[in-house]
Amino acid sequence: MPMIDVTYPEGALSDRRRAELVAEATRVVREVTGIAEDDSLRIWVLCREIDEGSWGAGGHVVQFQQLREAAKQQREQTEAAATP
């Protein structure tokens, strides 16, 4: 039975986004493994929210807002590099 474990900061995903993530992850696993749609219940997607202040990187506690800002900077850098 395939199992996908998704970990993210508390509040990072709305109910709608979490449902989309589960649906897309299930679709990708079905596609890669050849599992029929009727057997989708064999694919488990575990969504785990990590409480604010419980996420660490580089030896420090990282707040969700810091992760958001880092992701925004990364997107801006990627977009700037793609612009001719």
Secondary structure, DSSP 8 states (H G I E B T S, - for coil): --EEEEEEETTSS-HHHHHHHHHHHHHHHHHHHT--GGGGGG-EEEEEEE-TT--EETTEE--HHHHHHHHHHHHHHHHHHH--
